[in-house]
Amino acid sequence: MTALILVAVTLVGVTGTVVALTGAADRQAVPLSVFGLALTVLFVVLQAPDVALSQLAVGGVVVPLMVMLTIRAVRRQADDERDGAAGESAP
């Protein structure tokens, strides 16, 4: 069991490092989802199924989805502002 815990903790460490080193926010959603799944595996190995289910729902699905939706909203707002500024300068 100790070896399994060590593997799970190493997986969490590696995926966490990948998330931290991913510079672009739009590319960070997928590694963040994988990190959430790695945490879920760790919680299952540590015999915390209730925490694992919560982590699976929140960390594996909801947070990456919110990141992607936020990036989309920010890009849309920037496009709208750019289009508005271009429209104001036209005669």
Beta strands, then each sheet from edge to edge (+ up, - down):
end
